[in-house]
Amino acid sequence: MDIDAPAEIERLMPILADVETQWDLHLACTYSAEELRTRSFDSERMPPAWFEDWLKQAGQ
């Protein structure tokens, strides 16, 4: 289903998709398959520099 969103949100969608993809890649490259199945990731954080870059992209 395709939903029309305001232009401001549409502009952010690629950035949000990148955040989600990088989160998945970060976990997959950091932890073993067993850890991914059993570990809680509540306290896991991505590098702050990544968010700084995304914020710059969002401000363009």
Secondary structure in CASP SS format (residue, H / E / C, confidence):
PFRMAT SS
TARGET T0000
AUTHOR 0000-0000-0000
METHOD secondary structure of the structure
MODEL  1
M C 1.00
D C 1.00
I C 1.00
D C 1.00
A C 1.00
P C 1.00
A H 1.00
E H 1.00
I H 1.00
E H 1.00
R H 1.00
L H 1.00
M H 1.00
P H 1.00
I H 1.00
L H 1.00
A H 1.00
D H 1.00
V H 1.00
E H 1.00
T H 1.00
Q H 1.00
W H 1.00
D H 1.00
L H 1.00
H H 1.00
L H 1.00
A H 1.00
C H 1.00
T H 1.00
Y C 1.00
S C 1.00
A H 1.00
E H 1.00
E H 1.00
L H 1.00
R H 1.00
T H 1.00
R C 1.00
S C 1.00
F C 1.00
D C 1.00
S C 1.00
E C 1.00
R C 1.00
M C 1.00
P C 1.00
P H 1.00
A H 1.00
W H 1.00
F H 1.00
E H 1.00
D H 1.00
W H 1.00
L H 1.00
K H 1.00
Q H 1.00
A H 1.00
G C 1.00
Q C 1.00
END
